Structures are given as C-alpha cells and as structure tokens.
Amino acid sequence: MEDQEVDVATSLRSELAALQYKRDRLTQEVEEMRSQIRSRDQHCLELQVEAEQLREQAARQNAIISSLKKRVHELEERERNLFAAQGRHEISLQSAQRDIRYSEEKAKELESKVRHLEIELSSEEQKKESARLQFQDFVRRLSGALGVDAVDTSSISAEALVHKASELVQARNFAIEK
C-alpha cells in the first residue's frame, strides 16, 4: 500500500505540478489579456478623443460651409441684381440714345424749317418793300393826276387822296347833271 500511496502521492504531485503550471500559464495569459485590454482601452480612449476632435472639426467646417453657402447665395443674388440693373441701364441708355437721335432729327427738321422760314421772310420782306415802293409810286402818280401838290409822297395820306378823289367824282357828277 505504500507503493500505492507513493504512486497516488506522486500522481497527485504530478497532477498538482501540471495544474500549477496551467495556473501559472493561465495567470500569465490573463495578465497578457489584461495588458491587451488596457492597451485596447487606452487605444479606445485615444480614438474617442480623436473622434470628438473630428466631430468638433466637422462642426466648425459645417459652420464655415454654411457661412460660405450663405455668402455664395448673397453674391449670386447681388450678381442677379447687378445684371438686372445693368439690363435696366442698357434699356435706359438705348432709350436715351433713341431720344437723342429723335431730338437730333427734330433739331435738323426745325433748322430746315427755320432756314425755309428765313427764306420766306426775306422773300416776304422783299415783296413788302416792292409793294411799298409800288404804293408810293401809285400815290405819287395819283397825287399828280388829282392835282395834289406834294413834295414828299410819304407826307400824303391815302385818306387825303381818297377824300380828294371823292370830291372830284362829286364835282364831275354835279357837272354832268347840269
């Protein structure tokens, strides 16, 4: 029995040594796993910090993008307004140019009419002067025929000659009746 006890004791010691070895190996593996978990936890924390920084950066960039989009929209609106204003100015300019051309043509027409009227006025003044001279000649000859002594025909009025002619007609009618 002693042999059996020795064999059992040896077997138990051998089993105990194997279990201790397994325990030591598993303890070492647990420590390695804990070390890996700590390393992974540290890496996760670093990734969380980096993710938070990236979120902050994304928020800033989104704010910048939003601001830039708003600015682009404002600039596009301003550009549309400038194009519209330019179109209105071009229309106004074209209208003003048409008005200028119309005014220039009207001015040419009026200048032509003025020249024509000046020519007519000159012609009418010549006709008036000719008629005045003919009238003076007629008055002078009529004065001579009626026997009115006049040194200057401008001093004899047409009324005086009509009155004198009327007297002569009455005198003649009176002479015929007798």
C-alpha positions, 0 to 999 in steps of 0.5 A: 500500500505504500507503493500505492500511496507513493504512486497516488502521492506522486500522481497527485504531485504530478497532477498538482505540478501540471495544474500549477503550471496551467495556473501559472500559464493561465495567470500569465495569459490573463495578465497578457489579456489584461495588458491587451485590454488596457492597451485596447482601452487606452487605444479606445480612449485615444480614438474617442478623443480623436473622434470628438476632435473630428466631430468638433472639426466637422462642426466648425467646417459645417459652420464655415460651409454654411457661412460660405453657402450663405455668402455664395447665395448673397453674391449670386443674388447681388450678381442677379441684381447687378445684371438686372440693373445693368439690363435696366441701364442698357434699356435706359441708355438705348432709350436715351440714345433713341431720344437723342437721335429723335431730338437730333432729327427734330433739331435738323427738321426745325433748322430746315424749317427755320432756314425755309422760314428765313427764306420766306421772310426775306422773300416776304420782306422783299415783296413788302418793300416792292409793294411799298415802293409800288404804293408810293409810286401809285400815290405819287402818280395819283397825287399828280393826276388829282392835282395834289401838290406834294413834295414828299409822297410819304407826307400824303395820306391815302385818306387825303387822296381818297377824300380828294378823289371823292370830291372830284367824282362829286364835282364831275357828277354835279357837272354832268347833271347840269 
